[in-house]
Amino acid sequence: MSEISTKPYLIRAIFQWCVDQGLTPYLAVAVDSRTTVPRSFVQDGQIVLNISPDATQSLVMGNELIAFQARFGGIAQNISVPVDNVSAIYARENGHGMAFEVSALPASDADIDVDDTSETPDVPAQVSDDAPEPPKGGGRSHLKLVK
């Protein structure tokens, strides 16, 4: 029997902790051909998604895939992210969370088709172009790399 990764369980735990604390869970994702997101929001092969209950509909956080609906530029979009592509989950307000190694390399901007149907996210924002970097305390990140 193959061993199931702890990564999806840790993602769900940090998500639940954020929600319980009244914080906004952000998901940092390395984008590749298996990732379904509005391509116009992808920067340097990555995207940061607000996955709070207020920003998403039908959120399903499985062991292989995270899927939900969110509005981008007023248009409802289906979002699908392989768990392997999640590089971090953290609280927007304080940066506490967890970072992960990404097994797949993100695609370069040249390899990503741009979807011009989305311009700016609605409130609450589902994608943040200016998503804060997790705060540094004394030169150390609050995020822990999990292998």
DOLUM-926587 format. One record per residue: residue in three letters; chain; x, y, z of N, C-alpha, C in turn. Coordinates in pm, whole numbers, plus 32768, in hexadecimal, padded with zeros to 4 digits. Example, Ala and Ser with C-alpha at 12.3 -4.5 7.8 and 13.67 -1.06 7.14 Angstrom:
BEGIN
SITE    aa   ch    n.X    n.Y    n.Z   ca.X   ca.Y   ca.Z    c.X    c.Y    c.Z
SITE   ALA    A   8527   7DC7   830C   84CE   7E3E   830C   8528   7EB6   830C
SITE   SER    A   8505   7F1F   82C4   8557   7F96   82CA   850A   8003   8313
END
This chain:
BEGIN
SITE    aa   ch    n.X    n.Y    n.Z   ca.X   ca.Y   ca.Z    c.X    c.Y    c.Z
SITE   MET    A   8055   7F8A   8000   8000   8000   8000   8059   807C   8000
SITE   SER    A   803B   80DD   7FA7   808C   8155   7FA0   8063   81B5   800F
SITE   GLU    A   80C5   81FD   803E   80AE   825A   80AC   8073   82DC   8076
SITE   ILE    A   800C   830F   80B8   7FCC   838C   8091   801A   83FF   80CF
SITE   SER    A   8031   8467   8081   807B   84DD   80AD   8030   8523   811F
SITE   THR    A   807C   8560   8178   8041   85B1   81E3   801A   863C   81B2
SITE   LYS    A   804C   8663   813D   8036   86EC   810B   7FA2   8714   8105
SITE   PRO    A   7F47   86C6   80CA   7EBC   86F2   80C5   7E7D   8700   8150
SITE   TYR    A   7EA7   86AE   81AD   7E73   86B5   8235   7EA4   8734   827B
SITE   LEU    A   7F22   8757   8264   7F59   87D1   829F   7F18   884D   8262
SITE   ILE    A   7EFE   884A   81E0   7EBA   88BB   819F   7E30   88CE   81DB
SITE   ARG    A   7DE6   8860   81EA   7D5F   8869   8225   7D65   889A   82B6
SITE   ALA    A   7DC9   886F   8300   7DD5   8899   838C   7DF3   892F   8397
SITE   ILE    A   7E4F   8961   8347   7E6F   89F1   834B   7DF7   8A42   831B
SITE   PHE    A   7DB1   8A12   82B4   7D37   8A54   8285   7CD3   8A5F   82F8
SITE   GLN    A   7CBA   89F0   833D   7C57   89EF   83A9   7C82   8A4B   841C
SITE   TRP    A   7D03   8A4B   843A   7D36   8AA3   84A3   7D1E   8B35   847E
SITE   CYS    A   7D3A   8B5A   8400   7D23   8BE3   83D3   7C90   8C09   83E3
SITE   VAL    A   7C37   8BB3   83B4   7BA8   8BCF   83BC   7B7B   8BDB   844E
SITE   ASP    A   7BA9   8B7F   84A3   7B84   8B83   8531   7BB4   8C02   8575
SITE   GLN    A   7C25   8C37   8549   7C5E   8CB0   8585   7C29   8D31   8546
SITE   GLY    A   7BD3   8D26   84E2   7B9F   8D9B   849D   7C05   8DD9   843E
SITE   LEU    A   7C65   8D8A   8411   7CCE   8DB9   83B6   7CAD   8D8F   8327
SITE   THR    A   7CF0   8DCB   82C7   7CD9   8DB0   823A   7D43   8D50   8206
SITE   PRO    A   7D1C   8CD5   81E3   7D7F   8C76   81AF   7DA3   8C93   811E
SITE   TYR    A   7E24   8CA1   8104   7E58   8CB4   807D   7EA3   8C36   8055
SITE   LEU    A   7E93   8C10   7FD8   7ED6   8B9C   7FA0   7F34   8BCB   7F32
SITE   ALA    A   7FB5   8BB0   7F42   8018   8BD0   7EDA   802A   8B53   7E85
SITE   VAL    A   8022   8B63   7E01   801F   8AF2   7DA6   8082   8B07   7D33
SITE   ALA    A   80CE   8A9F   7D16   8123   8A9D   7C9E   80CA   8A71   7C2A
SITE   VAL    A   80C0   8AC4   7BC3   8064   8AAB   7B55   80AA   8A5C   7AE6
SITE   ASP    A   8066   89F1   7ABA   8094   89A4   7A47   801A   897E   79F4
SITE   SER    A   802B   8926   7995   7FBD   8902   793C   7F4A   88BA   7984
SITE   ARG    A   7F64   8882   79F9   7EFA   883D   7A44   7EA9   889B   7A9C
SITE   THR    A   7ED1   8918   7AA6   7E93   897A   7AFD   7E2D   89CC   7AAF
SITE   THR    A   7DB2   89D2   7ADF   7D49   8A20   7A9E   7D2F   8A9D   7AF1
SITE   VAL    A   7D68   8B0D   7AC3   7D57   8B90   7B03   7D53   8BF9   7A95
SITE   PRO    A   7D1E   8C71   7AB2   7D23   8CDB   7A4D   7DB6   8D00   7A33
SITE   ARG    A   7DE5   8CE4   79BD   7E73   8CF4   799C   7EA3   8D84   79A3
SITE   SER    A   7E4A   8DE4   7995   7E76   8E70   7999   7EA3   8E9B   7A25
SITE   PHE    A   7E85   8E49   7A8A   7EAF   8E69   7B13   7F2F   8E20   7B3B
SITE   VAL    A   7F63   8DD0   7AE2   7FDD   8D83   7AFE   8056   8DDE   7AEB
SITE   GLN    A   80AE   8DE0   7B4F   8129   8E2E   7B48   819E   8DD3   7B69
SITE   ASP    A   8201   8DD2   7B12   8278   8D80   7B26   8255   8CEE   7B42
SITE   GLY    A   81EE   8CBC   7AFC   81C9   8C30   7B0A   8181   8C0F   7B8C
SITE   GLN    A   8153   8C77   7BD4   810F   8C61   7C53   8091   8CB5   7C5C
SITE   ILE    A   8037   8C89   7CB2   7FBE   8CD5   7CD0   7F9F   8CC5   7D64
SITE   VAL    A   7F69   8D2C   7DA0   7F3E   8D27   7E2B   7EA6   8D34   7E2C
SITE   LEU    A   7E63   8CD4   7E6A   7DD1   8CCE   7E6C   7D9C   8CDF   7EF9
SITE   ASN    A   7D36   8D30   7F06   7CEB   8D3E   7F83   7C87   8CCB   7F84
SITE   ILE    A   7C97   8C6E   7FE1   7C3C   8BFB   7FE6   7BDE   8C01   805F
SITE   SER    A   7BC4   8C79   8090   7B69   8C87   8102   7ADB   8C60   80D8
SITE   PRO    A   7A89   8C37   8137   79FE   8C13   8116   79B1   8C87   80D5
SITE   ASP    A   79D4   8D03   80F6   7991   8D76   80B8   79BA   8D8B   8027
SITE   ALA    A   7A2E   8D58   7FFF   7A63   8D6F   7F79   7A4D   8CF9   7F1B
SITE   THR    A   7A20   8C89   7F50   7A12   8C11   7EFD   7989   8BD3   7F0B
SITE   GLN    A   7967   8B7F   7EAB   78EE   8B2D   7EB1   7917   8A9F   7E92
SITE   SER    A   78D6   8A42   7ED1   78EA   89B3   7EB7   797C   8989   7EC6
SITE   LEU    A   79BD   89BA   7F2D   7A49   8997   7F45   7A55   8904   7F6C
SITE   VAL    A   7AA8   88BB   7F22   7AC5   882F   7F3F   7B5C   8822   7F47
SITE   MET    A   7B8C   87F8   7FBC   7C1B   87E8   7FD1   7C39   8754   7FDF
SITE   GLY    A   7C52   8713   7F6E   7C6C   8684   7F6D   7D00   8666   7F80
SITE   ASN    A   7D22   85E6   7F7A   7DAD   85BC   7F8A   7E01   85D7   7F0E
SITE   GLU    A   7DC2   85E1   7E98   7E0A   85F8   7E1C   7DEE   8680   7DDF
SITE   LEU    A   7D78   86BB   7DFB   7D4C   8732   7DB6   7CFF   878F   7E14
SITE   ILE    A   7D14   8810   7E03   7CC4   8876   7E48   7C73   88BB   7DDB
SITE   ALA    A   7BEE   88BD   7DEA   7B98   88F5   7D84   7B2D   894D   7DC5
SITE   PHE    A   7B09   89B9   7D7F   7AA1   8A13   7DAF   7A79   8A71   7D3F
SITE   GLN    A   7A12   8AC0   7D59   79E9   8B2A   7CFF   7A06   8BAE   7D42
SITE   ALA    A   7A32   8C10   7CF3   7A4B   8C96   7D25   7A30   8CF9   7CB3
SITE   ARG    A   7A1A   8D75   7CD9   79FF   8DDD   7C75   7A7E   8E2C   7C5A
SITE   PHE    A   7A9A   8E3C   7BDB   7B0C   8E8C   7BAD   7AD5   8EED   7B46
SITE   GLY    A   7AE4   8F6F   7B5E   7AAF   8FD3   7B02   7A19   8FC5   7AEF
SITE   GLY    A   79D4   8F99   7B57   7943   8F8A   7B52   7913   8F0B   7B10
SITE   ILE    A   796F   8EB6   7AE6   794A   8E3B   7AA1   796D   8DC3   7AF8
SITE   ALA    A   790B   8D6C   7B0F   7924   8CF3   7B5E   7980   8C96   7B0E
SITE   GLN    A   79E6   8C64   7B51   7A48   8C0D   7B11   7A59   8B8F   7B65
SITE   ASN    A   7A6E   8B20   7B22   7A90   8AA3   7B67   7B27   8AA0   7B78
SITE   ILE    A   7B53   8A8B   7BF3   7BE1   8A87   7C14   7C04   89F8   7C3C
SITE   SER    A   7C75   89C8   7C0A   7CA2   8942   7C2A   7D3A   8944   7C3B
SITE   VAL    A   7D67   8919   7CAF   7DF5   891E   7CD2   7E21   8895   7D04
SITE   PRO    A   7E82   8857   7CC2   7EB8   87DB   7CF9   7EFE   87F7   7D7F
SITE   VAL    A   7EE6   87A2   7DE1   7F24   87B4   7E64   7FBD   87B9   7E56
SITE   ASP    A   7FF4   876E   7DF8   8085   8770   7DE1   80B9   87FA   7DBE
SITE   ASN    A   8064   8851   7D86   808F   88D6   7D5B   8083   8941   7DC8
SITE   VAL    A   804C   891F   7E3A   803E   8980   7EA8   80C7   8996   7EE6
SITE   SER    A   80F5   8A14   7EE5   8177   8A34   7F20   8169   8A6C   7FAD
SITE   ALA    A   80F1   8A9E   7FD1   80DD   8AD2   8059   8049   8AE9   8073
SITE   ILE    A   8025   8AE1   80F1   7FA3   8B10   8121   7FC0   8B62   819D
SITE   TYR    A   7F87   8BDB   81A1   7FA4   8C34   8211   7F34   8C97   8227
SITE   ALA    A   7F32   8CD3   829C   7ECF   8D39   82BD   7EFD   8DC0   8287
SITE   ARG    A   7EA8   8E02   823B   7ECA   8E85   8202   7EF0   8EE9   826E
SITE   GLU    A   7EAA   8EE6   82DD   7EBB   8F4D   8343   7F3F   8F46   838D
SITE   ASN    A   7F75   8ECE   83A2   7FF0   8EC5   83F2   805D   8E6E   83B2
SITE   GLY    A   803F   8E30   8340   80A2   8DDF   82FA   80BF   8D58   8337
SITE   HIS    A   807A   8D34   83A3   8091   8CB1   83E0   8056   8C45   8386
SITE   GLY    A   80A2   8BDB   8374   8074   8B70   831F   80E2   8B0B   8307
SITE   MET    A   80E1   8AD0   8291   8141   8A67   8273   8166   8A6C   81E0
SITE   ALA    A   81E7   8A58   81C4   8218   8A51   813B   8239   89C1   8119
SITE   PHE    A   8232   89A1   8099   8249   8918   806A   82A6   891A   7FF1
SITE   GLU    A   82EC   88AB   7FDE   8335   8899   7F62   82D0   887A   7EF6
SITE   VAL    A   82E9   88AE   7E80   8291   8893   7E0E   82D9   8830   7DB3
SITE   SER    A   8299   87BE   7D9A   82D9   8757   7D49   82DD   877E   7CB6
SITE   ALA    A   827A   87C8   7C87   8277   87F3   7BFB   82AD   8881   7BF2
SITE   LEU    A   82FF   889A   7B8E   8332   8920   7B78   82C6   8974   7B38
SITE   PRO    A   82B6   89F2   7B63   8251   8A48   7B25   8276   8A67   7A95
SITE   ALA    A   820F   8A77   7A43   8225   8A9B   79B8   8257   8B2A   79AF
SITE   SER    A   82A4   8B48   794A   82CE   8BD1   7935   8259   8C20   78FE
SITE   ASP    A   825D   8CA5   790C   81F0   8CF9   78DB   81D8   8CE2   7846
SITE   ALA    A   8240   8CC2   77FA   8232   8CAB   776A   81E2   8C2D   774E
SITE   ASP    A   81E3   8BCD   77A8   819C   8B4E   7794   810B   8B55   77C0
SITE   ILE    A   80E2   8BC2   77FD   805B   8BCC   7834   8005   8C20   77D7
SITE   ASP    A   7F94   8BE7   77AC   7F36   8C32   775A   7EEE   8C96   77B4
SITE   VAL    A   7EE7   8D12   7788   7EA8   8D7A   77D8   7E13   8D7D   77B9
SITE   ASP    A   7DC1   8D79   7821   7D30   8D83   7816   7D0D   8E15   782A
SITE   ASP    A   7CE8   8E5A   77BF   7CCE   8EE9   77C7   7C43   8F0A   77F8
SITE   THR    A   7BF2   8EA7   781F   7B6A   8EC2   784C   7B66   8EF9   78DA
SITE   SER    A   7BD3   8EEE   7924   7BD1   8F1F   79AD   7C2F   8F96   79BA
SITE   GLU    A   7BFC   8FFE   79F9   7C4C   9077   7A08   7C75   908C   7A98
SITE   THR    A   7C14   90A3   7AF0   7C34   90B4   7B7C   7BD2   9063   7BCE
SITE   PRO    A   7C00   902D   7C3C   7BA6   8FDD   7C8E   7B3E   9032   7CD5
SITE   ASP    A   7AC7   8FF4   7CED   7A5F   9036   7D3B   7A84   9034   7DCE
SITE   VAL    A   7A39   907E   7E1D   7A4B   907B   7EAD   79F1   900E   7EE3
SITE   PRO    A   7A1C   8FB3   7F37   7AA5   8FA9   7F67   7B00   8F71   7EFB
SITE   ALA    A   7B7B   8F9F   7EFB   7BD9   8F77   7E92   7BF7   8EE2   7E9B
SITE   GLN    A   7BF5   8EA1   7E28   7C19   8E14   7E24   7CAD   8E04   7E03
SITE   VAL    A   7CE3   8E64   7DBE   7D70   8E63   7D9A   7DA8   8EE7   7DC4
SITE   SER    A   7E1F   8EE7   7DF7   7E5B   8F63   7E22   7EDF   8F78   7DD9
SITE   ASP    A   7EE1   8FDF   7D81   7F5E   9000   7D3E   7FC5   9032   7DA2
SITE   ASP    A   7F94   906E   7E0E   7FEE   90A4   7E72   7FE3   9056   7EF4
SITE   ALA    A   7FD0   8FD4   7EE8   7FC7   8F81   7F60   8043   8F96   7FB4
SITE   PRO    A   802F   8FB0   8034   80A3   8FCC   8088   80FC   8F52   8095
SITE   GLU    A   817C   8F6C   8096   81D9   8F00   80B6   81C2   8EDF   8149
SITE   PRO    A   81D0   8E63   816D   81C4   8E44   81FA   8227   8E99   824A
SITE   PRO    A   81F8   8ED9   82B7   824F   8F32   8302   82CA   8EEB   8338
SITE   LYS    A   8333   8F34   8342   83AF   8EFF   8378   83BD   8F33   8407
SITE   GLY    A   83D9   8EDA   8462   83EE   8F01   84EC   847F   8EE6   8510
SITE   GLY    A   84CC   8F4E   8522   8558   8F3C   8542   85A3   8EF5   84D4
SITE   GLY    A   857B   8F0E   8455   85C0   8ED3   83E4   8592   8E45   83C4
SITE   ARG    A   852F   8E12   840E   8501   8D88   83F6   846F   8D8B   83C8
SITE   SER    A   8452   8D3A   8367   83CA   8D2D   8337   8379   8CD9   839A
SITE   HIS    A   82F7   8CF4   839F   829D   8CA4   83F3   827C   8C20   83AF
SITE   LEU    A   8298   8C17   832D   8278   8B9E   82E4   82E5   8B36   82F7
SITE   LYS    A   82BB   8ABB   8302   8318   8A4B   8312   8310   89F5   8294
SITE   LEU    A   8384   89D2   825B   8389   897E   81E5   8373   88ED   820E
SITE   VAL    A   8313   88AD   81CC   82F4   8822   81E8   831A   87D0   816E
SITE   LYS    A   8363   8765   8181   838E   8710   8111   833A   8694   810D
END
